[in-house]
Amino acid sequence: MGMSIGELRHEIEDIDLEIAKLLASRFFLCTCIGIEKKKNGMSVLDEKVKHSAGKIYSKVLGEYGEAIYETIHEQSVKIQSKL
């Protein structure tokens, strides 16, 4: 017999917590990169990096990957722009 809806939702909550922790780590690193970019007079946007990372999300997540990456990238740019 399979898992109940409640059990499945609990599994999703556990995964969401892990995703949130990973995003917090990613955004911390984005802040560090933003500080270095500011020190060196570099632009916040780097299209080459954006394109490369976006391909990773698309490869792993298929049709949903691009939209998810766009949201993450948008928040990363906001973080760096506020420095």
C-alpha positions in Angstrom: 0.0 0.0 0.0 1.2 3.5 -0.8 1.7 6.5 1.4 -1.3 8.6 2.5 -1.7 12.1 1.3 -0.7 13.4 4.7 2.5 11.3 4.6 3.3 12.5 1.1 2.7 16.1 2.2 5.1 15.6 5.1 7.7 14.3 2.7 7.2 17.5 0.6 7.6 19.7 3.7 10.9 18.0 4.5 12.1 18.6 0.9 10.9 22.2 1.0 13.0 22.7 4.2 16.1 21.4 2.5 15.5 23.5 -0.6 15.1 26.6 1.6 18.3 25.8 3.4 20.1 25.4 0.1 18.7 28.7 -1.2 19.8 30.5 2.0 23.4 29.2 1.4 23.2 30.2 -2.3 22.0 33.7 -1.4 24.8 34.1 1.1 27.3 33.2 -1.6 25.6 35.7 -3.9 26.1 38.3 -1.3 29.8 37.5 -1.1 30.1 37.6 -4.8 28.2 40.9 -4.9 30.6 42.4 -2.4 33.6 41.4 -4.5 32.0 42.7 -7.7 31.4 46.0 -6.0 35.0 46.2 -4.8 36.2 45.5 -8.3 33.7 47.9 -10.1 32.0 45.0 -11.8 28.4 44.8 -13.1 25.9 42.8 -11.1 24.7 41.0 -14.2 26.9 38.4 -15.9 24.9 36.9 -18.8 27.5 34.2 -19.4 27.1 32.9 -15.9 23.3 33.3 -16.0 23.1 31.2 -19.2 25.4 28.5 -17.9 23.5 28.1 -14.6 20.1 28.3 -16.4 21.1 25.3 -18.5 21.8 23.2 -15.4 18.3 23.8 -14.1 16.7 23.1 -17.5 18.7 19.9 -17.8 17.7 18.6 -14.4 14.2 19.9 -14.2 13.1 19.9 -17.8 10.4 22.4 -18.7 10.1 23.8 -15.2 13.8 24.5 -14.8 14.0 27.7 -16.7 11.2 29.4 -14.8 12.6 28.2 -11.4 16.1 29.5 -12.3 14.7 32.8 -13.5 13.1 33.4 -10.1 16.3 32.4 -8.2 18.4 34.5 -10.5 16.1 37.5 -10.1 16.4 37.3 -6.3 20.2 37.0 -6.6 20.4 40.1 -8.7 18.2 42.0 -6.1 20.5 40.9 -3.3 23.6 42.1 -5.1 22.0 45.3 -6.3 21.3 46.3 -2.7 24.9 46.2 -1.7 
